[in-house]
Structures are given as C-alpha cells and as structure tokens.
Amino acid sequence: MTGSTMAGRQAPDRITYWQAVDSGRLLLVATAATLVTAAVAVTALQAGPISTHRSYWTSALAFGGFIAFGELLRLALPGGREAAPIAMVGAMSYALLLETPKTGYPKESALLVIAVAAAGMTVGALPHIAAGRSAGITGICTRIVAVACVAFIFRPLVPEVTGPHRPWALAFAIMALLVCLGWLIDTLIGALIRADDVGARFAVAVLDEIRLQWPLGLAVGASVIITVFSDKTVGLGILAVFTGPLLVTQIAFRRYAGIRATYLQTVRSLARVTEVAGYVEAGHSRRVSRLAVAVGRGLGMPEPDLLALEYAALMHDIGQLSLRDPIPGGATVLVSPADQDRIAELGADVIREAGVLDHVADLVRCQSWPARGHDPEPPLGSMIIRAANAFDDMVGGSIDRDRSAAALERLRLDPDQYHEGVVDALAEVAGRRVPSRL
Amino acid sequence: MVSRAAWLYIVLVAAIAGPLVATTHAKPSDIPPHPLLVLIVLQLLFLVCDSAKTPLTSRQTKWSPSSAATLAAVVLLGPMAAALVGAVSVLSLRRRLLVAERLFNGAMYALCGLAAGVVYVRLHGPVELPEARDFRLVAFAFAVAATVHVLANHTLIWGVYRLNRGGGMLRREGLESSLPLLLASDLGYACLGLVIASLWQVMDWFSAVLVLVPLFVARWAMGQFAEQQRAYAATMNALCQAVETKDYYTRGHGDRVSRGAVMIAREIGMSSDRTDAIRFAGMLHDVGKLGVPTQVLQKTGPLTEDEYAAIQLHPMRGLEIVREIGFLYEALNGIMHHHERIDGRGYPMGLAGHEIPEFARVIAVADAFDSMTSTRSYREAKSINMAIGELRRGAGTQFDPLIVEAFIAALEIEEWPLPAPARAPADLTIVTVQDHDDPTAPLQVVIP
C-alpha cells in the first residue's frame, strides 16, 4: 500500500466513524434505558400476585446483591478500560438460571432479569459516584444490553432444557453458546465506543478488544456456567462460596493492570531525564509520543504495537545521555545524519540493556533511517517517530496553525526522508491538536 | 540444597503422615457412585493444578490452587481420600524437584488433607454429594476445614523454610514477603473445592474440567503480572544505568544504594510494600544529578556559591522527574530528603532529627557508605571497616544512629557487593572530581 492511498482512505473513514459512533453511544444508552423502563414496569405489575412465592424474592435479592457487589469492585484494565467481571457473572448467571420463578410467563422472567441487573448495577455504581469517580454509564448500559439479549433467548428455553430426561450437556451447550454471544455483544459494543473515544479504526479496535478481553471473558463464561449448575444442586448459598475464587481472580487481574500502569508511568517519567539534563526541550518526549501514538492509531496499528511505539517515542532521545555536550536546543533534526545514527544506536543500546524491550530498541535504532532508499526498510514505527520528532523539533509546544503547516510542508518536501503516508496521517493529527498542559 | 535439620524435619513429617493416614478409620462412602473414579479424577486435578505452580511475585513465592482438589475430596469422599489426593504430590509433574521436596510435599499435603477431613467430619459435615437442604451445615464445616488446610499447609512449609534457610535465621523475604496475599489466594481458591463437590451431582468428572478454566485464567493473569514486574525492574535498571553513564565513577551507585537501603529496611522490619518502594527510591535517588551541569560536577577546586547551589538542588530535580510515577509517597520523600542531616545542616530543607522522613534517613546511610567504599578520582576506595567507622563517627550528627547500627548488623549477615575497582579512564577530563555523597571529603565552597 502506498502512502497516498493510505491517506486518501483515511480522511472520509474518520468522519463517518465519528458520526456513526457518536449516535451509537446515544443509541446504546437509549436502548438500555427503554429495556430497563419496560422491565421495571412489567416486573412491578407482576410482583403483586407472585410475591407470595418466597424463592422469587430471595433469588432476586441474592443475585441483585451479588451484581451490586461486582459493580462496586470494578476492574481497571490496561488502556483505561473498565470492566465489572463479577457483576457480569452475577447478571449472566441470573439470566441463565435453570429455574423460572413461578410467573408462568418465561418472557416476563427475562424482564425480571433485566430489572434485577439494572437495579444491582445502579446500587453498585452509587458508591463510585459518591467517591467522585465516573458513574460508568456506558459500561452499565453495555452489560445490560448483553445480558438482555441472553435473557430474551434463554428464558423461554428453560422449560425445554430442564424437562425430564434432558441431559445436562444440552443445557450446557446452549449456555456455552449464549455466554459466548453475551461476551461478543459486550466486546463489540466496547470496541465501537473505544474506536470513537480514541479515534481508532473499528476493525482494529475489535481485534484489540478481543485480544485484551478474551482471558477475562473465558473466566467469566466458565464462572457463569459453574454458578448456574451448582445453584441447581445446592441453591443460592453457592453465590457466597464462589465469591472467594472470583475475588482472587479479580485481584490477579487488578495487580496485572496495576503494574502495567506503573510501568508506563515510570517510562514516561524517566524519559524526561533528557529534558531535565537540558538535552532536549521541556515536554518534547511526551509530545512526540502523543503524536506518534495518534499517527500510529490513524494508520491502523494494533494496540501492542502502539504500546511499543509509545515506549520507543518516549525514549527516542535517551541516547543523547551518552553525548558529551547537549545538542543546542536538543533538536536532533538539525544534526548530521551520522550523529543522528549514533544517538539512535546509543539509545537502542540503553534500551536493549533491559533485555525485555528489544522490539522497542529496534524502533529506536531505526528512527534515523530515511524512509526511502535504506536497506533494509525501516519499520513503520520508526518512520512515525522520525516524522513526529522532526515535526516537534520545528513546532514545539506551539499550536500555531501556520507554524505547523510550514513544518508539514517541509516534511512533505523531503519524501525520501519522511514517509508520505506517515506525514499525511501526521497532518491529520496535527489538525486536531488542542493546547495541552505541557 | 537441603540442610540436615530440614531432612530430619521432612522425614519426621513423612513418618507421622504415613501411619496416620493408613490407620484412619475409612468408612467407604458409596454416595457418589464409583468412589474410586472420583478419587482418581481428583488426584489428576491435583496434579494438573500442582504442575501449574506460578510465581506470585518476581521473587520466590510460588503458588498453586491444588488445595481445591483435596478439599473436594474432603466433602465427597472423607478424610482418608483427601489424604490420598494430597499424597499424589509425590508424583508431581514438575521437573527439577529434589527427592526431599517430593517426599515433603506428599507427606505435607496428605497431612493437611487428613486434618481438614477430620475437622469436617467432627463438625458433622456430611460426606456425600452436597444437597440444598443441608447446605448451610456443609458450607460452615467446609469453611473451617478449608481454613485448617491452609493454615496447616503454611505452618508446615514455614517449618521447612526456617530449618533450611541461612542456618536457622529466618530472613524477611521470600515466603513472608507476600504472606497475606498468599493466604487470601489460598483461602479463595480452597472454596473451589466445595464448588467442585456441588457440581459433581450434575456433571460428574466434568466439573473438575470446568473448574480448571477460571483457575488457569487466574494463573495466566498472575504469570503476566510476574512477567510485567520483571520487565519493569529490568527497564528501570537499564534507564538508571543510562543516567549513570554520564559519570564514570558512579556506575552502579544507584543499584548498590538500592540494595543497601533494602538491607536496612529488612533489618528494621519494614513491611514488604515499603521495602519495594525503598528499593526503587534507592535506585533513583540521584537521578536529579542529571540536572546539574556537567562542568560543575567535573570542576576541580572549590565551587562558587552558585555552583554549590546547583548541586544542592539535585534532590529537588530528582523529585521533579519521578513525581508522576505511582510510587508510595514515602519514596518521593526519600529521594527529596536524602541529603538532610540529623543535626539540621543538610539540604534542601535543613530538616533535623525525626523531621527527616525514615526513607531519607535510610537512603542517606546506604548512599554515604557506597560512596566511601567506591574509588574516586581523588582517592582510593575505603575498606568496609573504615567506612563503617566513618558511619559511626557521623551517627547523631549526619546520620540516624539507629539506622547506622541496623546497617552494620545487616552487613554482618549479608555480603556487600563492592564495586569492581575502577581503573582511571584514559581521558581524565570526563571524570567527576567531586563527590557530593562522600562524607569524608565535603564539597569545598569559595567563601566570598
């Protein structure tokens, strides 16, 4: 794919996604709100005649409480995502429960599921709101829609699968399918919202989301089936017992997400040593990394590559630490190609020392290579860093449009050095720039 | 290696476990059909869980959820079967296990299973497929049995560690560093035993397979955590080294100060969280030196007041760099105040006595000690004993006496990694000739 076609496709795509997805979020909230209103209304009307049945209330209360507890313990995942796996286990299990409360109308029991899930999630979200955190409306709506789909399909099937002489494997297979469906709906809506939020392509966002969410989805799915079947034999008490393992699993994920966040923060902070030492202008590394990630996303790079790109962009000047004297103003764009190579090489050596970031080191090493005529060709990430670095050396923190247009013009005049597709994507990103805190 | 005392202990545990299990009154339960099949499935489950032992942190503690299999046997088959499930640990699929380890694990898990089973039966927990009607009783008896299992397991392991480590001296590391987390994980996953038992009525052996799914996902997440933690430490190290390349003589300084600070932290009994934090703080304590112009660091002769001020600013510069890292607040304090003196004549704030944060007092001692035991352009490295003497001399004026004593005590147990004797580089002009950390050669300032 050549640069110009890449860029040509880029612009119209973006606009349609903005429009489609913006209304998509609205649509999501509206759908969930409608579902919940209908569910609550119908359940309230039904509750009168059947409320004498004790198990109706106990199971609704038990699962509602479980869902609220799960919503309270939301889980932050890498990349600023939020999930509520325990709430999802509760809601999905309630939707797939093998007993119908004695309403006699399976469809209505699906509405009961929605009402209980919504009530539980709302109650669980209240402490978050009280503590000044985000209410997580989008996440709640996504979960409600996923659970509603599963409930509407499964509740009418309950008498079929629990009838006499039905093997448990039948119920198991149907549940497994529905759990997958629920997960898929959750993931797709999540990807749609995320594509909107960060400006990624939808297809890339879906793959990113699947890659990141499948382990958790698998654990949630298996937990749902376990809960449903053991509820059948030993009753609601299993919810209390099963909370233990679920909590430990969640702690494992929390620690994983936590160390990833600290890791990124640390690299971000330590990359600033070049600024404190006076080698580069204040805020340079962070601006270059923001630009590079935005450009990479615009060019459809998947998330693991974007993370490597972010690290490489943050540390792209670290090789300057080995220089005797700082380059005036720190602008590597102004020094000779041989010196640029040397800085890149030194930086890559520093990073390779860590032993775990070799792919990042490669990106740093190749950042000084020209886009054309170099054998082997530099990786896309390196070309992005090269262009973003040159752009920031010329423009700095300024958001003056003339200045940035002039800088882009200069990059375009040198297609041997700066990849055209990258520069086009950069132009697009630069057009959206807003003043940052740095 | 296994010490003689540890061997004796292991043989003792095995000698108790064997006869006890053999003489247990085994009332064969026929409530689950094919009890032998149940036993074999649970034993397999145990082996699968056991082979998936996973490091909880980047350090030693390994963890496996195998207790779920033993505890499922407690409910389904009773004490003796639980002991037999635990005993298969001898056949562990993990390679590179010493004979002693296999023997110990088998005997220990058999004993734990037996204990849990006996407690369960004593509390009138019914040994059968769990049912809804008496589930409260089952759950209660099971909770107690699971707690007994976890505690027995940790106590027995603690014994072997104690006998096998550092000549009977228990160091605050390894097993202990994440004990609360370990206990919580064990208890949490022990609950899965009851879940397996509850599912058995519906899906037989398949319940063991189904339960493995969330287990392995959790294991995956823990593995990822440990991997990220290792990567994090390695990256931090590499970046700190890059910072130190600016100065020929101080290579490895951050690393050694970090090690010294951790030695002190353990000696004075800091919690594992704080020990982790001080490890990083020690590594990064001089990062702000990058903000000091090279010509100041390399100047021979007395400094002007401005130059001295530039050096005094380096802790603040360091703070500026690391402020946004999600460290404990204390680590930031340690970096900012590591040049304060007990008598209040330090910098940047001139804090005195216990106004100085504990982290800073710890780092100050390790920092000065490493500086004195390293070669400088203007002097050779001092011996460890001489440096200890200097620390003692400074105790009460420059250093906190308690910290100094703790460090000296730690040095007697653990060896200090002396830097390789640095040969003077060919180009003498690139060498720092003043060391702001060296208490025996204070910086000279021109008096105007």
Chai-1 contact restraints between the chains, C-beta under 6 A:
chainA,res_idxA,chainB,res_idxB,connection_type,confidence,min_distance_angstrom,max_distance_angstrom,comment,restraint_id
A,W168,B,V202,contact,1.0,0.0,6.0,A-B,restraint_1
A,W168,B,M203,contact,1.0,0.0,6.0,A-B,restraint_2
A,P215,B,V217,contact,1.0,0.0,6.0,A-B,restraint_3
A,P215,B,W220,contact,1.0,0.0,6.0,A-B,restraint_4
A,L218,B,V217,contact,1.0,0.0,6.0,A-B,restraint_5
A,A219,B,P214,contact,1.0,0.0,6.0,A-B,restraint_6
A,A219,B,V217,contact,1.0,0.0,6.0,A-B,restraint_7
A,A222,B,V213,contact,1.0,0.0,6.0,A-B,restraint_8
A,A222,B,P214,contact,1.0,0.0,6.0,A-B,restraint_9
A,S223,B,P214,contact,1.0,0.0,6.0,A-B,restraint_10
A,I226,B,L210,contact,1.0,0.0,6.0,A-B,restraint_11
A,F229,B,L199,contact,1.0,0.0,6.0,A-B,restraint_12
A,F229,B,V202,contact,1.0,0.0,6.0,A-B,restraint_13
A,S230,B,V195,contact,1.0,0.0,6.0,A-B,restraint_14
A,S230,B,S198,contact,1.0,0.0,6.0,A-B,restraint_15
A,S230,B,L199,contact,1.0,0.0,6.0,A-B,restraint_16
A,T233,B,S198,contact,1.0,0.0,6.0,A-B,restraint_17
A,T233,B,Q201,contact,1.0,0.0,6.0,A-B,restraint_18
A,V234,B,P130,contact,1.0,0.0,6.0,A-B,restraint_19
A,V234,B,A132,contact,1.0,0.0,6.0,A-B,restraint_20
A,V234,B,F135,contact,1.0,0.0,6.0,A-B,restraint_21
A,V234,B,S198,contact,1.0,0.0,6.0,A-B,restraint_22
A,G235,B,A132,contact,1.0,0.0,6.0,A-B,restraint_23
A,G235,B,F135,contact,1.0,0.0,6.0,A-B,restraint_24
A,G237,B,F135,contact,1.0,0.0,6.0,A-B,restraint_25
A,G237,B,A139,contact,1.0,0.0,6.0,A-B,restraint_26
A,I238,B,S198,contact,1.0,0.0,6.0,A-B,restraint_27
A,V241,B,C191,contact,1.0,0.0,6.0,A-B,restraint_28
A,V241,B,L194,contact,1.0,0.0,6.0,A-B,restraint_29
A,F242,B,V195,contact,1.0,0.0,6.0,A-B,restraint_30
A,G244,B,G188,contact,1.0,0.0,6.0,A-B,restraint_31
A,G244,B,C191,contact,1.0,0.0,6.0,A-B,restraint_32
A,P245,B,G188,contact,1.0,0.0,6.0,A-B,restraint_33
A,P245,B,Y189,contact,1.0,0.0,6.0,A-B,restraint_34
A,P245,B,C191,contact,1.0,0.0,6.0,A-B,restraint_35
A,P245,B,L192,contact,1.0,0.0,6.0,A-B,restraint_36
A,L247,B,G188,contact,1.0,0.0,6.0,A-B,restraint_37
A,V248,B,S185,contact,1.0,0.0,6.0,A-B,restraint_38
A,V248,B,G188,contact,1.0,0.0,6.0,A-B,restraint_39
A,V248,B,Y189,contact,1.0,0.0,6.0,A-B,restraint_40
A,T249,B,P214,contact,1.0,0.0,6.0,A-B,restraint_41
A,T249,B,A218,contact,1.0,0.0,6.0,A-B,restraint_42
A,A252,B,A218,contact,1.0,0.0,6.0,A-B,restraint_43
A,A252,B,A221,contact,1.0,0.0,6.0,A-B,restraint_44
A,A252,B,M222,contact,1.0,0.0,6.0,A-B,restraint_45
A,F253,B,A221,contact,1.0,0.0,6.0,A-B,restraint_46
A,R255,B,F225,contact,1.0,0.0,6.0,A-B,restraint_47
A,Y256,B,A221,contact,1.0,0.0,6.0,A-B,restraint_48
A,Y256,B,Q224,contact,1.0,0.0,6.0,A-B,restraint_49
A,Y256,B,F225,contact,1.0,0.0,6.0,A-B,restraint_50
A,I259,B,F225,contact,1.0,0.0,6.0,A-B,restraint_51
A,I259,B,Q228,contact,1.0,0.0,6.0,A-B,restraint_52
A,I259,B,Q229,contact,1.0,0.0,6.0,A-B,restraint_53
A,R260,B,Q228,contact,1.0,0.0,6.0,A-B,restraint_54
A,T262,B,G326,contact,1.0,0.0,6.0,A-B,restraint_55
A,Y263,B,Y232,contact,1.0,0.0,6.0,A-B,restraint_56
A,Q265,B,I325,contact,1.0,0.0,6.0,A-B,restraint_57
A,Q265,B,G326,contact,1.0,0.0,6.0,A-B,restraint_58
A,T266,B,I325,contact,1.0,0.0,6.0,A-B,restraint_59
A,S269,B,I321,contact,1.0,0.0,6.0,A-B,restraint_60
A,S269,B,V322,contact,1.0,0.0,6.0,A-B,restraint_61
A,S269,B,E324,contact,1.0,0.0,6.0,A-B,restraint_62
A,S269,B,I325,contact,1.0,0.0,6.0,A-B,restraint_63
A,L270,B,L239,contact,1.0,0.0,6.0,A-B,restraint_64
A,R272,B,I321,contact,1.0,0.0,6.0,A-B,restraint_65
A,V273,B,V243,contact,1.0,0.0,6.0,A-B,restraint_66
A,V273,B,L290,contact,1.0,0.0,6.0,A-B,restraint_67
A,V273,B,I321,contact,1.0,0.0,6.0,A-B,restraint_68
A,V276,B,L290,contact,1.0,0.0,6.0,A-B,restraint_69
A,V276,B,G291,contact,1.0,0.0,6.0,A-B,restraint_70
A,V276,B,R317,contact,1.0,0.0,6.0,A-B,restraint_71
A,V276,B,I321,contact,1.0,0.0,6.0,A-B,restraint_72
A,A277,B,L290,contact,1.0,0.0,6.0,A-B,restraint_73
A,I318,B,A242,contact,1.0,0.0,6.0,A-B,restraint_74
A,L321,B,A242,contact,1.0,0.0,6.0,A-B,restraint_75
A,S322,B,T245,contact,1.0,0.0,6.0,A-B,restraint_76
A,V350,B,A242,contact,1.0,0.0,6.0,A-B,restraint_77
A,E353,B,A238,contact,1.0,0.0,6.0,A-B,restraint_78
A,A354,B,A234,contact,1.0,0.0,6.0,A-B,restraint_79
A,A354,B,T235,contact,1.0,0.0,6.0,A-B,restraint_80
A,A354,B,A238,contact,1.0,0.0,6.0,A-B,restraint_81
A,G355,B,A234,contact,1.0,0.0,6.0,A-B,restraint_82
A,V356,B,A231,contact,1.0,0.0,6.0,A-B,restraint_83
A,V356,B,A234,contact,1.0,0.0,6.0,A-B,restraint_84
